[in-house]
Amino acid sequence: MIIVYTPEDGEERRWDLKTARITAVEAEAVERATGLEWEPAKSKVLNGSMLATRAVAWVLMKRDQPTLRYTAFVPAAAELGFEFDAEELAAIREGIETNADLDEDERAAALAQLDAATPGEDGDETAVEADPEAVPKDSAAGASLTAA
Protein backbone atom coordinates (compact mmCIF):
# COMPACT_ATOMS: atom_id res chain seq x y z
CA MET A 1 0.00 0.00 0.00
CA ILE A 2 1.23 3.45 -0.90
CA ILE A 3 0.08 6.39 1.21
CA VAL A 4 -0.37 9.51 -0.92
CA TYR A 5 -0.51 13.06 0.46
CA THR A 6 -1.09 15.78 -2.14
CA PRO A 7 -1.41 19.14 -0.41
CA GLU A 8 -3.04 21.84 -2.48
CA ASP A 9 -0.17 24.21 -1.81
CA GLY A 10 2.77 21.81 -1.79
CA GLU A 11 4.54 18.88 -3.32
CA GLU A 12 2.98 15.42 -3.41
CA ARG A 13 4.40 12.94 -0.89
CA ARG A 14 4.25 9.16 -1.38
CA TRP A 15 5.26 6.42 1.02
CA ASP A 16 5.27 2.71 0.17
CA LEU A 17 4.50 0.97 3.46
CA LYS A 18 6.46 -2.09 2.33
CA THR A 19 9.68 -0.09 2.19
CA ALA A 20 8.93 2.73 4.65
CA ARG A 21 9.77 0.52 7.65
CA ILE A 22 7.25 1.84 10.13
CA THR A 23 8.94 1.76 13.52
CA ALA A 24 7.29 0.41 16.65
CA VAL A 25 7.13 3.97 18.00
CA GLU A 26 5.35 5.14 14.84
CA ALA A 27 2.92 2.20 14.93
CA GLU A 28 2.19 2.98 18.59
CA ALA A 29 1.45 6.60 17.68
CA VAL A 30 -1.00 5.42 15.00
CA GLU A 31 -2.61 3.18 17.62
CA ARG A 32 -3.01 6.13 20.00
CA ALA A 33 -4.38 8.32 17.21
CA THR A 34 -6.92 5.80 16.00
CA GLY A 35 -7.72 3.68 19.04
CA LEU A 36 -6.92 0.67 16.84
CA GLU A 37 -4.04 -1.75 16.93
CA TRP A 38 -1.53 -1.32 14.09
CA GLU A 39 -2.72 -4.13 11.78
CA PRO A 40 -6.42 -3.17 11.98
CA ALA A 41 -5.42 0.48 11.42
CA LYS A 42 -3.66 -0.50 8.17
CA SER A 43 -6.77 -2.43 7.13
CA LYS A 44 -8.91 0.60 7.88
CA VAL A 45 -6.79 2.66 5.48
CA LEU A 46 -7.66 0.13 2.76
CA ASN A 47 -11.33 0.49 3.68
CA GLY A 48 -11.22 4.27 3.31
CA SER A 49 -10.87 5.35 6.94
CA MET A 50 -9.75 8.97 6.96
CA LEU A 51 -8.79 8.66 10.63
CA ALA A 52 -6.39 5.81 9.90
CA THR A 53 -5.05 7.37 6.70
CA ARG A 54 -4.39 10.70 8.42
CA ALA A 55 -2.65 9.01 11.35
CA VAL A 56 -0.36 6.97 9.10
CA ALA A 57 0.44 9.99 6.92
CA TRP A 58 1.13 12.03 10.04
CA VAL A 59 3.72 9.63 11.46
CA LEU A 60 5.40 9.52 8.06
CA MET A 61 5.40 13.33 7.83
CA LYS A 62 7.03 13.47 11.27
CA ARG A 63 10.14 11.89 9.80
CA ASP A 64 10.88 15.18 8.06
CA GLN A 65 9.09 17.41 10.57
CA PRO A 66 9.78 15.89 14.02
CA THR A 67 7.85 18.60 15.88
CA LEU A 68 4.67 18.18 13.80
CA ARG A 69 1.73 17.57 16.14
CA TYR A 70 -1.22 15.46 15.07
CA THR A 71 -3.55 18.34 15.91
CA ALA A 72 -1.57 20.55 13.51
CA PHE A 73 -1.73 18.04 10.63
CA VAL A 74 -5.12 18.91 9.16
CA PRO A 75 -5.11 18.07 5.46
CA ALA A 76 -8.24 18.27 3.33
CA ALA A 77 -9.85 14.87 2.84
CA ALA A 78 -9.14 15.01 -0.90
CA GLU A 79 -5.43 15.50 -0.17
CA LEU A 80 -5.05 12.07 1.45
CA GLY A 81 -5.42 8.65 -0.07
CA PHE A 82 -3.72 5.41 -0.93
CA GLU A 83 -2.80 3.32 -3.93
CA PHE A 84 -2.03 -0.34 -4.26
CA ASP A 85 1.53 -1.26 -5.17
CA ALA A 86 2.26 -3.46 -8.20
CA GLU A 87 2.33 -6.67 -6.16
CA GLU A 88 -1.03 -5.91 -4.55
CA LEU A 89 -2.56 -5.05 -7.93
CA ALA A 90 -1.30 -8.34 -9.37
CA ALA A 91 -2.88 -10.26 -6.47
CA ILE A 92 -6.18 -8.43 -6.94
CA ARG A 93 -6.11 -9.15 -10.70
CA GLU A 94 -5.42 -12.84 -10.04
CA GLY A 95 -8.28 -12.97 -7.55
CA ILE A 96 -10.67 -11.52 -10.11
CA GLU A 97 -9.43 -13.79 -12.88
CA THR A 98 -9.80 -16.94 -10.75
CA ASN A 99 -13.05 -16.09 -8.95
CA ALA A 100 -15.48 -18.85 -9.90
CA ASP A 101 -18.42 -16.78 -8.60
CA LEU A 102 -18.01 -14.18 -11.37
CA ASP A 103 -19.52 -14.67 -14.80
CA GLU A 104 -17.55 -13.43 -17.82
CA ASP A 105 -19.33 -10.06 -17.95
CA GLU A 106 -18.73 -9.42 -14.23
CA ARG A 107 -15.10 -10.52 -14.58
CA ALA A 108 -14.58 -8.21 -17.58
CA ALA A 109 -16.21 -5.29 -15.73
CA ALA A 110 -14.11 -5.88 -12.61
CA LEU A 111 -10.90 -6.09 -14.64
CA ALA A 112 -11.82 -2.94 -16.57
CA GLN A 113 -12.43 -1.11 -13.30
CA LEU A 114 -9.08 -2.33 -11.94
CA ASP A 115 -7.30 -1.25 -15.12
CA ALA A 116 -8.89 2.20 -14.93
CA ALA A 117 -7.49 2.68 -11.41
CA THR A 118 -4.07 1.18 -12.17
CA PRO A 119 -1.06 3.47 -12.70
CA GLY A 120 -0.40 3.90 -16.39
CA GLU A 121 2.86 3.35 -18.18
CA ASP A 122 3.25 7.10 -18.67
CA GLY A 123 3.46 7.64 -14.91
CA ASP A 124 -0.08 8.90 -14.43
CA GLU A 125 -1.58 7.39 -11.31
CA THR A 126 -5.05 7.43 -9.86
CA ALA A 127 -5.31 7.38 -6.08
CA VAL A 128 -8.09 5.44 -4.43
CA GLU A 129 -9.41 7.63 -1.92
CA ALA A 130 -8.68 12.22 18.25
CA ASP A 131 -5.55 13.61 19.27
CA PRO A 132 -2.78 11.04 19.69
CA GLU A 133 0.53 11.49 21.37
CA ALA A 134 3.30 13.06 19.32
CA VAL A 135 5.91 10.70 17.95
CA PRO A 136 9.45 11.46 19.03
CA LYS A 137 11.98 10.96 16.28
CA ASP A 138 14.04 8.25 17.98
CA SER A 139 12.23 7.09 21.10
CA ALA A 140 8.85 6.79 22.72
CA ALA A 141 9.96 8.76 25.76
CA GLY A 142 8.20 12.05 26.27
CA ALA A 143 5.40 11.48 23.79
CA SER A 144 2.21 13.38 24.54
CA LEU A 145 -0.98 14.45 22.86
CA THR A 146 -0.02 18.06 22.34
CA ALA A 147 3.71 18.26 22.96
CA ALA A 148 5.88 18.66 19.90
Backbone as JSON, one array per atom type, in Angstrom:
{
  "sequence": "MIIVYTPEDGEERRWDLKTARITAVEAEAVERATGLEWEPAKSKVLNGSMLATRAVAWVLMKRDQPTLRYTAFVPAAAELGFEFDAEELAAIREGIETNADLDEDERAAALAQLDAATPGEDGDETAVEADPEAVPKDSAAGASLTAA",
  "N": [[0.85, -1.17, 0.0], [0.5, 2.2, -0.79], [0.81, 5.25, 0.66], [-0.58, 8.35, -0.05], [-0.09, 11.77, -0.1], [-1.24, 14.77, -1.1], [-0.88, 17.86, -0.9], [-2.69, 20.89, -1.43], [-1.2, 23.19, -1.68], [1.44, 22.39, -1.97], [4.12, 20.01, -2.49], [3.54, 16.73, -3.75], [3.56, 13.86, -1.66], [4.68, 10.55, -1.21], [4.51, 7.35, 0.2], [5.62, 4.11, 0.35], [4.4, 1.54, 2.11], [5.58, -0.92, 2.34], [8.28, -0.52, 2.08], [8.81, 1.6, 3.72], [9.34, 1.04, 6.35], [7.91, 1.18, 9.01], [8.34, 2.19, 12.26], [8.24, 0.73, 15.59], [7.57, 2.7, 17.44], [6.32, 4.57, 15.78], [4.13, 3.02, 14.88], [2.85, 2.65, 17.32], [2.08, 5.28, 17.83], [0.21, 5.66, 15.8], [-1.65, 3.83, 16.71], [-2.45, 5.11, 19.11], [-3.57, 7.39, 18.0], [-5.72, 6.42, 16.55], [-7.07, 4.58, 18.1], [-7.0, 1.99, 17.45], [-5.38, -1.17, 17.0], [-2.2, -1.66, 15.34], [-2.23, -3.37, 12.94], [-5.08, -3.65, 12.35], [-5.5, -0.9, 11.93], [-4.05, -0.39, 9.58], [-5.59, -1.94, 7.86], [-7.95, -0.5, 7.97], [-7.22, 1.8, 6.58], [-7.18, 0.78, 3.98], [-9.87, 0.38, 3.72], [-10.85, 2.87, 3.48], [-10.81, 4.59, 5.69], [-10.54, 7.74, 6.95], [-9.51, 8.63, 9.37], [-7.58, 6.65, 10.02], [-5.92, 6.84, 7.75], [-5.02, 9.48, 7.87], [-3.61, 9.39, 10.31], [-1.54, 7.56, 9.74], [-0.26, 8.91, 7.63], [0.52, 11.16, 9.03], [2.46, 10.18, 10.93], [4.41, 9.47, 9.14], [5.01, 11.92, 7.95], [6.18, 13.14, 10.13], [8.75, 12.24, 10.1], [10.25, 13.96, 8.56], [9.5, 16.31, 9.7], [9.91, 16.56, 12.72], [8.69, 17.89, 14.91], [6.04, 18.12, 14.3], [2.73, 18.17, 15.27], [-0.07, 16.03, 15.77], [-2.5, 17.31, 15.95], [-1.97, 19.55, 14.5], [-1.69, 18.68, 11.95], [-3.71, 18.86, 9.49], [-4.95, 18.0, 6.91], [-6.89, 18.46, 3.88], [-9.6, 16.29, 3.1], [-9.55, 15.33, 0.47], [-6.89, 15.49, -0.08], [-5.57, 13.33, 0.92], [-4.89, 9.87, 0.53], [-4.68, 6.5, -0.81], [-2.82, 4.08, -2.69], [-2.62, 0.98, -4.4], [0.27, -1.1, -4.45], [2.35, -2.53, -7.07], [2.56, -5.32, -6.67], [0.36, -5.85, -5.01], [-1.71, -5.08, -6.74], [-1.39, -7.03, -8.72], [-2.1, -9.32, -7.28], [-4.77, -8.76, -6.73], [-5.79, -8.69, -9.33], [-5.34, -11.38, -10.08], [-7.05, -12.63, -8.26], [-9.54, -11.74, -9.21], [-9.51, -12.84, -11.77], [-9.55, -15.58, -11.21], [-11.84, -16.04, -9.76], [-14.46, -18.01, -9.25], [-17.09, -17.37, -8.82], [-17.77, -15.24, -10.39], [-19.33, -14.25, -13.41], [-18.52, -14.11, -16.94], [-19.05, -11.5, -17.91], [-19.16, -9.99, -15.52], [-16.57, -10.46, -14.6], [-15.06, -9.25, -16.67], [-15.93, -6.59, -16.35], [-15.02, -6.04, -13.75], [-12.25, -6.31, -14.11], [-11.83, -4.27, -15.97], [-12.48, -2.07, -14.41], [-10.44, -2.25, -12.49], [-8.21, -1.88, -14.16], [-8.65, 0.75, -14.94], [-8.08, 2.13, -12.63], [-5.46, 1.63, -12.24], [-2.0, 2.5, -12.14], [-0.71, 4.12, -14.99], [1.46, 3.43, -17.82], [2.7, 5.76, -18.52], [3.22, 7.07, -16.24], [1.14, 8.39, -15.04], [-1.06, 8.31, -12.31], [-3.77, 7.04, -10.43], [-5.23, 7.79, -7.48], [-6.84, 5.89, -4.99], [-9.29, 6.79, -3.11], [-9.47, 13.08, 17.34], [-6.86, 13.04, 19.03], [-3.72, 12.01, 19.17], [-0.72, 10.95, 20.86], [2.32, 12.75, 20.37], [4.9, 11.74, 18.11], [8.09, 10.95, 19.01], [11.24, 11.47, 17.42], [13.27, 9.46, 17.73], [12.66, 7.9, 19.96], [10.23, 6.57, 22.28], [9.93, 7.97, 24.55], [8.64, 10.67, 26.35], [6.48, 11.27, 24.74], [3.45, 12.92, 23.94], [0.03, 14.08, 23.84], [-0.18, 16.73, 22.91], [2.31, 17.83, 22.96], [5.2, 18.86, 21.18]],
  "CA": [[0.0, 0.0, 0.0], [1.23, 3.45, -0.9], [0.08, 6.39, 1.21], [-0.37, 9.51, -0.92], [-0.51, 13.06, 0.46], [-1.09, 15.78, -2.14], [-1.41, 19.14, -0.41], [-3.04, 21.84, -2.48], [-0.17, 24.21, -1.81], [2.77, 21.81, -1.79], [4.54, 18.88, -3.32], [2.98, 15.42, -3.41], [4.4, 12.94, -0.89], [4.25, 9.16, -1.38], [5.26, 6.42, 1.02], [5.27, 2.71, 0.17], [4.5, 0.97, 3.46], [6.46, -2.09, 2.33], [9.68, -0.09, 2.19], [8.93, 2.73, 4.65], [9.77, 0.52, 7.65], [7.25, 1.84, 10.13], [8.94, 1.76, 13.52], [7.29, 0.41, 16.65], [7.13, 3.97, 18.0], [5.35, 5.14, 14.84], [2.92, 2.2, 14.93], [2.19, 2.98, 18.59], [1.45, 6.6, 17.68], [-1.0, 5.42, 15.0], [-2.61, 3.18, 17.62], [-3.01, 6.13, 20.0], [-4.38, 8.32, 17.21], [-6.92, 5.8, 16.0], [-7.72, 3.68, 19.04], [-6.92, 0.67, 16.84], [-4.04, -1.75, 16.93], [-1.53, -1.32, 14.09], [-2.72, -4.13, 11.78], [-6.42, -3.17, 11.98], [-5.42, 0.48, 11.42], [-3.66, -0.5, 8.17], [-6.77, -2.43, 7.13], [-8.91, 0.6, 7.88], [-6.79, 2.66, 5.48], [-7.66, 0.13, 2.76], [-11.33, 0.49, 3.68], [-11.22, 4.27, 3.31], [-10.87, 5.35, 6.94], [-9.75, 8.97, 6.96], [-8.79, 8.66, 10.63], [-6.39, 5.81, 9.9], [-5.05, 7.37, 6.7], [-4.39, 10.7, 8.42], [-2.65, 9.01, 11.35], [-0.36, 6.97, 9.1], [0.44, 9.99, 6.92], [1.13, 12.03, 10.04], [3.72, 9.63, 11.46], [5.4, 9.52, 8.06], [5.4, 13.33, 7.83], [7.03, 13.47, 11.27], [10.14, 11.89, 9.8], [10.88, 15.18, 8.06], [9.09, 17.41, 10.57], [9.78, 15.89, 14.02], [7.85, 18.6, 15.88], [4.67, 18.18, 13.8], [1.73, 17.57, 16.14], [-1.22, 15.46, 15.07], [-3.55, 18.34, 15.91], [-1.57, 20.55, 13.51], [-1.73, 18.04, 10.63], [-5.12, 18.91, 9.16], [-5.11, 18.07, 5.46], [-8.24, 18.27, 3.33], [-9.85, 14.87, 2.84], [-9.14, 15.01, -0.9], [-5.43, 15.5, -0.17], [-5.05, 12.07, 1.45], [-5.42, 8.65, -0.07], [-3.72, 5.41, -0.93], [-2.8, 3.32, -3.93], [-2.03, -0.34, -4.26], [1.53, -1.26, -5.17], [2.26, -3.46, -8.2], [2.33, -6.67, -6.16], [-1.03, -5.91, -4.55], [-2.56, -5.05, -7.93], [-1.3, -8.34, -9.37], [-2.88, -10.26, -6.47], [-6.18, -8.43, -6.94], [-6.11, -9.15, -10.7], [-5.42, -12.84, -10.04], [-8.28, -12.97, -7.55], [-10.67, -11.52, -10.11], [-9.43, -13.79, -12.88], [-9.8, -16.94, -10.75], [-13.05, -16.09, -8.95], [-15.48, -18.85, -9.9], [-18.42, -16.78, -8.6], [-18.01, -14.18, -11.37], [-19.52, -14.67, -14.8], [-17.55, -13.43, -17.82], [-19.33, -10.06, -17.95], [-18.73, -9.42, -14.23], [-15.1, -10.52, -14.58], [-14.58, -8.21, -17.58], [-16.21, -5.29, -15.73], [-14.11, -5.88, -12.61], [-10.9, -6.09, -14.64], [-11.82, -2.94, -16.57], [-12.43, -1.11, -13.3], [-9.08, -2.33, -11.94], [-7.3, -1.25, -15.12], [-8.89, 2.2, -14.93], [-7.49, 2.68, -11.41], [-4.07, 1.18, -12.17], [-1.06, 3.47, -12.7], [-0.4, 3.9, -16.39], [2.86, 3.35, -18.18], [3.25, 7.1, -18.67], [3.46, 7.64, -14.91], [-0.08, 8.9, -14.43], [-1.58, 7.39, -11.31], [-5.05, 7.43, -9.86], [-5.31, 7.38, -6.08], [-8.09, 5.44, -4.43], [-9.41, 7.63, -1.92], [-8.68, 12.22, 18.25], [-5.55, 13.61, 19.27], [-2.78, 11.04, 19.69], [0.53, 11.49, 21.37], [3.3, 13.06, 19.32], [5.91, 10.7, 17.95], [9.45, 11.46, 19.03], [11.98, 10.96, 16.28], [14.04, 8.25, 17.98], [12.23, 7.09, 21.1], [8.85, 6.79, 22.72], [9.96, 8.76, 25.76], [8.2, 12.05, 26.27], [5.4, 11.48, 23.79], [2.21, 13.38, 24.54], [-0.98, 14.45, 22.86], [-0.02, 18.06, 22.34], [3.71, 18.26, 22.96], [5.88, 18.66, 19.9]],
  "C": [[0.9, 1.23, 0.0], [0.33, 4.57, -0.37], [0.45, 7.6, 0.36], [-0.93, 10.75, -0.22], [-0.19, 14.12, -0.59], [-1.67, 17.09, -1.65], [-1.64, 20.1, -1.56], [-1.91, 22.82, -2.74], [1.24, 23.66, -1.64], [3.01, 20.64, -2.71], [3.94, 17.57, -2.82], [4.03, 14.58, -2.67], [3.82, 11.55, -1.04], [5.15, 8.27, -0.52], [4.75, 5.01, 0.77], [5.47, 2.04, 1.52], [5.34, -0.3, 3.5], [7.92, -1.7, 2.53], [9.88, 1.02, 3.22], [9.42, 2.32, 6.03], [9.19, 1.33, 8.79], [7.86, 1.3, 11.42], [7.85, 1.42, 14.54], [6.73, 1.69, 17.26], [6.08, 4.62, 17.09], [4.04, 4.35, 14.86], [2.14, 2.48, 16.22], [1.48, 4.33, 18.5], [0.17, 6.47, 16.84], [-2.06, 4.76, 15.87], [-3.25, 4.19, 18.56], [-3.94, 7.07, 19.24], [-5.72, 7.72, 16.82], [-7.71, 4.98, 17.0], [-7.73, 2.25, 18.52], [-5.5, 0.13, 16.97], [-3.51, -1.53, 15.52], [-2.11, -2.06, 12.88], [-4.16, -3.73, 11.4], [-6.4, -1.73, 11.44], [-5.02, 0.46, 9.95], [-4.84, -0.99, 7.33], [-7.81, -1.33, 6.95], [-8.52, 1.59, 6.79], [-7.33, 2.1, 4.17], [-9.17, 0.23, 2.6], [-11.8, 1.94, 3.64], [-11.31, 5.1, 4.58], [-9.95, 6.57, 6.88], [-8.93, 9.07, 8.24], [-7.49, 7.87, 10.53], [-5.41, 6.36, 8.87], [-4.31, 8.61, 7.19], [-3.33, 10.34, 9.44], [-1.38, 8.42, 10.74], [0.44, 8.04, 8.36], [1.16, 10.9, 7.9], [2.44, 11.46, 10.57], [4.8, 9.63, 10.38], [5.89, 10.94, 7.83], [6.37, 13.72, 8.95], [8.49, 13.1, 11.04], [10.91, 13.1, 9.31], [10.58, 16.39, 8.93], [8.85, 16.86, 11.98], [8.88, 16.59, 15.02], [6.39, 18.7, 15.44], [3.73, 17.45, 14.76], [0.57, 17.07, 15.3], [-2.31, 16.53, 14.91], [-3.23, 19.43, 14.89], [-1.58, 19.99, 12.09], [-3.19, 17.87, 10.23], [-5.29, 19.05, 7.64], [-6.58, 17.97, 5.06], [-8.39, 16.78, 3.01], [-9.37, 14.47, 1.44], [-7.63, 14.98, -1.07], [-4.79, 14.2, 0.29], [-5.68, 10.88, 0.74], [-4.38, 7.55, -0.07], [-3.84, 4.81, -2.32], [-2.26, 1.94, -3.59], [-0.7, -0.36, -4.98], [1.35, -2.34, -6.24], [1.96, -4.89, -7.75], [0.89, -6.85, -5.69], [-1.99, -5.91, -5.74], [-2.55, -6.38, -8.65], [-2.12, -9.38, -8.61], [-4.38, -10.01, -6.65], [-6.62, -8.94, -8.32], [-6.26, -10.67, -10.71], [-6.7, -13.3, -9.34], [-9.51, -12.81, -8.41], [-10.68, -12.59, -11.2], [-9.79, -15.22, -12.47], [-11.07, -17.1, -9.93], [-14.16, -16.82, -9.71], [-16.89, -18.28, -9.75], [-18.75, -15.67, -9.6], [-18.3, -14.78, -12.74], [-18.58, -13.82, -15.67], [-17.79, -11.93, -17.9], [-18.89, -9.37, -16.67], [-17.21, -9.38, -14.15], [-14.51, -9.41, -15.46], [-14.78, -6.82, -16.98], [-15.26, -5.02, -14.57], [-12.69, -5.6, -13.09], [-10.78, -4.71, -15.29], [-11.73, -1.87, -15.49], [-11.04, -1.09, -12.67], [-8.1, -1.63, -12.86], [-7.44, 0.27, -15.13], [-8.23, 2.86, -13.72], [-6.02, 2.31, -11.25], [-3.16, 2.25, -12.78], [-0.72, 3.11, -14.13], [1.1, 3.86, -16.64], [3.51, 4.72, -18.3], [3.46, 7.8, -17.34], [2.24, 8.24, -14.27], [-0.62, 7.87, -13.47], [-2.87, 7.94, -10.76], [-5.09, 6.92, -8.43], [-6.72, 6.92, -5.77], [-8.32, 6.32, -3.19], [-10.06, 7.03, -0.61], [-7.3, 12.79, 18.45], [-4.63, 12.58, 19.91], [-1.57, 11.74, 20.28], [1.47, 11.76, 20.21], [4.35, 11.95, 19.27], [7.28, 11.33, 18.02], [10.23, 10.8, 17.91], [12.65, 9.63, 16.58], [13.59, 7.42, 19.16], [10.82, 7.44, 21.49], [8.8, 7.69, 23.94], [9.47, 10.17, 25.49], [7.08, 12.31, 25.28], [4.16, 11.94, 24.52], [1.26, 13.82, 23.45], [-0.7, 15.77, 22.19], [1.42, 18.52, 22.3], [4.34, 17.96, 21.6], [7.0, 17.66, 20.04]]
}
